[in-house]
């Protein structure tokens, strides 16, 4: 069955209606009560950032000496391992220097970081460095002695106390 199409109905135009205006405007405020001027805008408070703790030079020296000592220890450990594996001895004598080197590099990376937290003086690493003279590594001996001397400095002790939240 065909559907019949019809035209849409005509819409009548609507005339705009004017809104009535108030007959009288409100009276201004009495002269006794003066309007309050707006307050000037105050500058925003400066952002509060935690104070950066400056590293003493001896901390930087400990970190750099420990990093270099770690690299040298790994090198010495590899030399010992390769030289003894080529002989009949086959002792894993290079395990101590390699392990110490890895520990030293990890500790030095923490000390050299931009925001060190919860780091304590690693006197055990300094003693292990001194013991590495048994592997004919004079650099670790020197680094260990200097680290122990620097750890006893009052400025270094105060720095470690600050970064660990004890001061």
PyMOL commands that set and color helices and strands:
alter all, ss='L'
color gray80, all
select helices_A, chain A and resi 57-85+95-112+123-135+138-151+154-163
alter helices_A, ss='H'
color red, helices_A
deselect
rebuild
show_as cartoon
